[in-house]
Amino acid sequence: MTVADFQKPSAATASAGKSKKPTSPYVLLFCILVIAALATWIIPAGEFQRVMKDGVSFVVPGSLHAVPQQGVLPGRIFTAIATGVVNSASIIFLILFTGGTLAVLEKTGTVAGALHRLSGASRSGDLTVIVIVCAIFSLLGTLGIVANSVVAFVPLGLLIASSMNLPVEFGVGLIYLGAYSGFNSAVLSPLTTGLSQRLAELPLFSGMELRAVVGLGFLLATIAFLALYARRCRARNIGATMTEEQRAVSEKAARSQATMSGAQWLALGLAAVSLIVFIIGTLRWKWGEPEMTAMFLIIAIGGGLICRMSPSEIADEFLRGSGKLVPGAFIVGLARAISIVLADGKILDPIVNALSSLLEPLSPMVAAVGMFISAAAMHVAISSGSGESAALIPIFAPLGDALHLTRQVTVQSVLLGEGIMNCINPTSGVLMAVLATSGIAYGRWVRFVLPLVGVWFVISVVSLIVGVWIHWGPL
């Protein structure tokens, strides 16, 4: 069984779905792209002055000035898509190589054996699997190791959900929500917290204690949410979408993998060691998507050879698996095109300036929450966490000083705002790639995850109020 096999609807489901087919995420993003292009003709263009420091472009507060209108022409909409695909090449190939690697490991029986043991361990309760998987990915997320690259692990979540006979939303939630429960607090993430604190002139990773508490709150809320969802699915007898034939094949595969061979254990060990090496490389040598892509290639070749697959078999399975994830991979470039069009139209800076003007007359606590909501809204236009920090922190930091907010609170408001939006942001290439890969319609995903996002919102607001109240420092 492969990830794609578990996503195929049953005959009854397919028949019911003919009358109302979900809107393709490609169509949704293209509509947003057209709206963004139209906005470049309506919103007055403007730019802040910027200065380069240590390779980062800093906005100069109060320097917004009008520039000639840069309305985006229809032809640019399509070239922006091509540019977005080129600029997103590293994450696109990471997604493709992930599919290829999992296909090779599935062929060897390694994945089936490991999932059989994991699902067997879960028979005493789904909570065991939820806690273990979410805790691991939350840790990887809060360290900044797994952010964009979370797409690479979603197929594994789908296989876990199938082995536990739970819907695909559960599998995506295990990986994606688990990772972003940690990423939202970003306790030790150099790309978000590190950059934001540098822009705000704060000591690196200062204020870690409160961020760790917030991160723990996000994680516990995510575990409780998934556990309640699994319990509800069990009570209503809602399982993975499989035909009887697919279920029989799955059960046969599980029985055949009740005991894993030595070669399969070695292949699994190679995958684990490779992941550990990547984590070390990320923390020590700033490795990213290219190194992770190479890691998956090593796992595919090494695992296949260990399990006595011929080089041709490895290549064929790798290409077959990569092909199944093409729809999820190329959607990243379409999402990137939206930010390219907004930047070309010179309307991002006026939007940021308008938001900061709205916050000026507010009280400290209300202003902190307002910054948080503003950062969440801006994340639709600037889907990059580091890019949003570079745009907002130089504006919000002096504004926060005038409103008697500490720099730490200002930074946290931006980090939390962009964090919670990652799970519902329609312009996020990562999220849309995840949904395309798993076959979940955007509206269906939002309905599933919105209660958890609501809880995260409350945790964020409470933490910001506490930060203002205790004068969270050091600055």
C-alpha positions in Angstrom: 0.0 0.0 0.0 1.1 3.5 -0.7 0.1 6.9 0.5 -1.9 7.5 -2.7 -3.7 4.2 -2.3 -5.1 5.2 1.0 -6.3 8.5 -0.5 -8.4 6.8 -3.2 -12.1 7.2 -2.3 -14.4 4.2 -2.1 -17.0 3.7 -4.8 -19.8 5.1 -2.5 -17.7 8.1 -1.6 -16.8 8.7 -5.2 -20.5 8.5 -6.2 -21.6 10.9 -3.5 -18.8 13.3 -4.4 -19.7 13.6 -8.1 -22.3 16.2 -7.4 -20.1 18.5 -5.5 -16.4 18.3 -6.2 -14.2 20.4 -3.9 -12.5 23.4 -5.4 -8.9 22.7 -6.4 -6.3 24.4 -4.3 -4.7 25.5 -7.6 -7.9 27.4 -8.5 -8.2 29.0 -5.1 -4.6 30.3 -5.2 -5.0 31.5 -8.7 -8.0 33.5 -7.7 -6.1 35.0 -4.9 -3.3 35.8 -7.2 -5.6 37.7 -9.6 -7.1 39.6 -6.7 -3.6 40.6 -5.6 -2.8 41.8 -9.1 -6.0 43.9 -9.1 -5.1 45.4 -5.7 -1.8 46.7 -7.2 -3.9 49.1 -9.3 -6.1 50.2 -6.4 -3.9 50.6 -3.4 -1.5 53.6 -3.7 2.0 52.4 -4.2 4.7 53.3 -1.6 8.0 52.2 -0.2 10.0 52.5 3.0 13.6 53.3 2.8 15.8 50.3 3.6 19.3 49.7 4.8 21.4 46.5 4.5 23.0 45.2 7.6 24.6 41.7 7.9 22.8 40.6 4.8 19.3 41.6 6.1 17.2 44.5 4.6 16.0 46.7 7.5 13.0 49.0 7.1 13.6 52.6 8.2 10.6 53.6 10.4 8.7 56.7 9.2 10.4 56.7 5.8 7.3 55.6 3.7 7.1 57.6 0.5 4.9 57.5 -2.5 6.2 55.9 -5.7 4.7 55.7 -9.2 1.8 53.2 -9.3 3.2 49.7 -10.2 0.0 48.0 -11.4 0.7 44.4 -12.4 -0.3 43.5 -15.9 -2.0 40.2 -16.8 1.1 38.8 -18.4 3.1 39.3 -15.2 0.6 37.1 -13.3 1.8 34.1 -15.4 5.5 35.0 -15.3 5.2 35.4 -11.5 4.0 31.8 -11.3 7.1 30.7 -13.3 9.3 32.8 -11.1 7.6 31.4 -8.0 8.3 27.8 -9.1 12.0 28.7 -9.8 12.4 30.4 -6.4 10.7 27.5 -4.6 12.9 24.9 -6.3 14.5 23.7 -3.1 11.2 22.9 -1.3 9.6 21.5 -4.5 12.4 19.0 -5.0 12.3 18.2 -1.2 8.7 17.2 -1.6 9.4 15.1 -4.8 12.3 13.3 -3.2 10.2 12.5 -0.1 7.7 10.7 -2.2 10.4 8.8 -4.0 12.1 7.7 -0.7 8.9 6.6 0.9 8.0 4.6 -2.2 11.4 2.7 -2.0 11.0 2.0 1.7 7.4 0.9 1.2 8.7 -1.6 -1.5 11.2 -3.0 0.9 8.4 -3.6 3.5 10.2 -1.4 6.1 7.4 1.2 6.3 4.7 -1.5 6.7 6.7 -3.2 9.4 7.4 -0.1 11.4 3.8 1.1 11.1 2.5 -2.3 12.2 4.5 -2.0 15.3 3.4 1.6 15.9 -0.3 0.8 15.4 0.1 -2.3 17.6 1.5 -0.1 20.4 -1.5 2.2 20.0 -4.0 -0.6 20.7 -3.8 0.4 24.4 -4.9 3.9 23.4 -4.5 6.3 20.5 -3.0 8.8 23.1 0.3 6.9 23.1 1.0 7.6 19.4 -0.4 11.1 19.5 1.9 12.1 22.4 5.0 10.5 21.0 4.7 11.9 17.4 3.4 15.3 18.4 6.1 15.8 21.1 8.9 14.8 18.6 7.7 17.2 15.9 6.9 20.0 18.3 10.5 19.8 19.5 11.8 19.9 15.9 9.4 22.8 15.1 10.4 24.9 18.1 14.1 24.5 17.2 13.4 25.7 13.7 14.5 22.3 12.2 11.2 21.4 10.7 9.2 24.3 9.2 8.9 24.3 5.4 10.4 20.8 5.4 7.3 19.5 7.4 5.9 18.6 4.0 8.4 15.8 3.8 7.0 14.0 6.7 3.3 14.4 6.0 3.1 11.2 3.9 4.4 9.3 6.9 1.5 10.8 9.0 -0.9 9.6 6.3 0.5 6.1 6.6 0.2 6.2 10.4 -3.4 7.3 10.2 -4.2 4.5 7.8 -2.5 1.9 10.0 -4.7 3.1 12.9 -7.8 3.2 10.7 -8.3 7.0 11.2 -9.1 9.7 8.6 -6.4 11.5 6.7 -7.0 14.7 8.7 -5.7 12.9 11.8 -2.5 11.8 10.0 -1.8 15.4 8.7 -2.6 16.8 12.1 -0.1 14.5 13.8 2.8 15.8 11.7 1.7 19.3 10.6 0.0 20.5 13.8 2.5 18.8 15.9 5.4 20.6 14.2 3.6 24.0 14.2 2.6 23.7 17.9 6.3 24.0 18.5 7.1 26.4 15.6 4.5 28.9 16.9 6.4 29.5 20.1 9.8 29.3 18.3 11.7 28.9 21.5 15.1 28.4 19.8 14.4 29.1 16.1 17.2 31.1 14.5 15.1 32.0 11.4 12.2 33.5 13.3 13.0 34.3 16.9 16.7 34.8 16.3 16.1 37.2 13.4 13.2 39.1 15.1 15.2 39.6 18.3 18.2 40.8 16.3 16.0 43.3 14.5 14.6 44.5 17.8 18.1 44.6 19.3 17.4 42.0 22.0 19.8 39.4 23.3 19.6 36.2 21.3 16.9 33.8 22.6 16.2 36.0 25.6 12.8 35.5 27.2 13.0 31.8 26.7 11.1 30.8 29.8 7.8 32.4 28.9 8.1 31.1 25.3 8.7 27.6 26.6 5.5 27.8 28.7 3.6 29.0 25.6 5.0 26.2 23.5 4.0 23.7 26.1 0.5 25.1 26.1 0.3 24.8 22.3 1.6 21.2 22.4 -0.9 20.1 25.1 -3.8 21.8 23.3 -2.8 19.9 20.1 -2.5 16.6 21.8 -5.9 17.1 23.5 -7.5 18.2 20.2 -6.2 15.1 18.2 -7.1 12.7 21.1 -10.7 14.0 21.2 -10.9 13.8 17.4 -9.7 10.2 17.4 -12.1 9.3 20.1 -15.0 10.9 18.2 -14.0 9.0 15.0 -13.9 5.7 17.0 -17.3 6.4 18.5 -18.8 7.2 15.1 -16.9 4.4 13.4 -15.2 6.9 11.0 -12.1 5.3 9.7 -9.6 5.6 6.9 -11.2 5.9 3.4 -10.4 2.5 1.9 -12.3 0.0 -0.2 -12.7 -3.5 1.1 -10.0 -4.7 -1.3 -7.6 -2.0 -0.1 -8.4 -2.9 3.5 -7.7 -6.6 2.9 -4.3 -5.7 1.2 -3.5 -3.5 4.2 -4.3 -6.2 6.8 -2.3 -8.8 4.8 0.7 -6.4 4.7 0.5 -5.8 8.4 0.3 -9.5 9.2 3.2 -10.3 6.9 5.3 -7.6 8.7 4.5 -8.8 12.2 8.2 -9.5 12.5 10.7 -7.3 10.6 13.8 -8.8 9.0 17.3 -7.8 9.9 17.7 -5.9 6.6 14.5 -4.0 7.3 15.7 -3.0 10.7 19.0 -1.8 9.2 17.1 0.3 6.6 15.0 1.8 9.4 18.2 2.5 11.4 19.8 4.2 8.4 16.7 6.5 8.1 16.9 7.3 11.9 20.6 8.0 11.8 20.2 10.2 8.7 17.6 12.3 10.4 19.7 12.7 13.5 22.7 13.8 11.4 20.4 16.3 9.7 19.3 17.7 13.0 22.9 18.1 14.1 23.8 19.7 10.8 20.9 22.1 11.1 21.9 23.3 14.5 25.7 23.4 13.8 26.1 24.1 10.1 22.8 25.8 9.3 21.7 23.0 6.9 18.4 23.5 5.0 16.3 22.0 2.3 19.1 21.0 -0.1 20.8 18.9 2.6 17.5 17.4 3.6 16.8 16.5 0.0 20.2 14.8 -0.2 19.4 13.0 3.1 16.3 11.4 1.5 18.2 10.4 -1.5 20.8 8.6 0.7 18.0 6.9 2.6 16.3 5.7 -0.6 19.5 4.3 -2.2 20.9 2.9 1.0 17.7 1.4 2.2 17.0 -0.2 -1.2 20.5 -1.7 -1.4 20.3 -3.0 2.2 17.0 -4.8 1.4 18.5 -6.3 -1.8 16.7 -4.2 -4.4 18.5 -3.8 -7.7 19.6 -0.3 -8.7 17.0 -0.3 -11.5 14.2 -1.2 -9.0 15.3 1.6 -6.7 15.3 4.1 -9.6 11.9 2.9 -10.8 10.2 3.0 -7.4 11.8 6.4 -6.6 10.4 8.0 -9.8 7.0 6.4 -9.3 6.8 7.8 -5.7 8.0 11.2 -6.8 5.4 11.4 -9.5 2.6 10.9 -7.0 3.6 14.1 -5.2 3.9 16.4 -8.2 0.5 18.0 -7.5 1.6 18.9 -4.0 5.0 20.1 -5.0 4.2 22.6 -7.7 1.5 24.3 -5.7 4.3 25.9 -3.6 5.4 27.9 -6.6 1.9 29.2 -7.2 1.6 30.4 -3.6 5.0 32.1 -3.9 3.7 34.0 -6.9 1.2 35.9 -4.8 3.9 37.6 -2.7 5.9 38.3 -5.8 3.0 40.2 -7.4 2.4 42.2 -4.2 6.0 43.1 -4.0 6.1 44.1 -7.7 3.1 46.3 -7.1 4.8 48.1 -4.2 1.7 47.8 -1.9 3.1 45.8 1.0 4.7 48.7 2.7 1.6 51.0 2.6 -0.4 48.1 4.1 2.1 47.8 7.0 2.1 51.5 7.5 -1.7 51.6 7.7 -1.7 48.9 10.3 0.8 50.6 12.5 -1.2 53.9 12.3 -4.3 52.0 13.7 -2.3 50.8 16.7 -0.9 54.2 17.8 -3.8 55.4 19.9 -4.3 52.1 21.8 -3.5 51.1 25.4 -0.4 48.8 25.9 -2.4 45.6 26.3 -4.8 46.3 23.5 -1.9 47.4 21.3 0.0 44.2 21.9 -3.1 42.1 20.9 -3.5 44.5 18.0 0.1 43.9 16.8 -0.6 40.1 17.1 -3.8 40.3 15.0 -2.0 42.7 12.5 0.9 40.2 12.1 -1.6 37.4 11.5 -3.4 39.4 8.8 -0.1 40.4 7.1 0.9 36.8 7.0 -1.6 36.3 4.2 0.4 38.7 2.1 3.9 37.8 3.4 3.9 34.0 3.9 7.6 33.9 4.9 8.2 34.2 8.6 11.6 35.8 8.3 10.3 38.1 5.6 7.4 39.3 7.7 9.7 39.9 10.7 12.0 42.0 8.5 9.0 44.1 7.4 7.2 44.5 10.7 9.7 44.5 13.5 11.5 47.7 12.4 8.1 49.4 12.4 6.5 47.8 15.4 9.6 48.1 17.7 9.6 51.9 17.9 5.8 52.0 18.0 5.9 49.6 20.9 8.4 51.8 22.7 6.1 54.8 22.4 3.2 52.7 23.7 5.3 51.4 26.7 5.6 47.9 25.4 8.8 45.9 26.0 10.6 44.8 22.8 10.1 41.2 24.0 6.4 41.6 23.9 6.5 43.3 20.4 8.6 40.4 19.0 6.3 37.8 20.5 3.2 39.5 19.1 4.7 39.2 15.6 5.9 35.6 16.1 2.6 34.4 17.4 0.6 36.2 14.7 2.5 34.6 11.9 2.6 31.3 13.8 -1.1 30.6 14.2 -1.9 31.7 10.6 0.4 29.0 9.2 -2.3 26.4 9.7 -5.1 28.2 7.9 -3.2 30.6 5.5 -4.4 30.0 1.9 -1.3 31.6 0.5 1.1 29.4 2.4 2.8 27.2 -0.1 3.7 24.7 2.6 0.1 24.3 3.8 -1.4 24.1 0.3 1.3 21.5 -0.7 0.3 19.5 2.4 -3.4 19.6 1.5 -2.7 18.8 -2.2 -0.5 15.8 -1.2 -3.1 14.4 1.3 -6.2 15.1 -0.9 -7.9 17.4 1.7 -9.9 20.3 0.4 -9.0 23.7 1.9 -12.5 24.3 3.3 -12.6 20.8 4.8 -9.2 21.4 6.5 -10.2 24.8 7.9 -13.4 23.2 9.4 -11.2 20.5 11.0 -8.5 22.7 12.4 -10.4 25.9 13.4 -11.2 24.8 16.9 -7.5 24.2 17.7 -6.6 27.5 16.1 -9.1 29.2 18.3 -7.5 27.7 21.4 -4.1 28.7 20.1 -5.5 32.2 19.6 -6.6 32.4 23.3 -3.2 31.1 24.5 -1.5 33.7 22.4 -3.6 36.6 23.7 -3.2 35.5 27.3 0.5 35.2 27.0 0.8 38.7 25.5 -1.3 40.1 28.3 0.9 38.4 30.8 4.0 39.7 29.0 2.7 43.3 29.2 1.7 42.8 32.9 5.1 41.5 34.0 7.0 43.9 31.8 8.6 41.0 30.0 12.1 41.9 29.2 15.1 42.4 29.2 14.2 45.4 27.1 
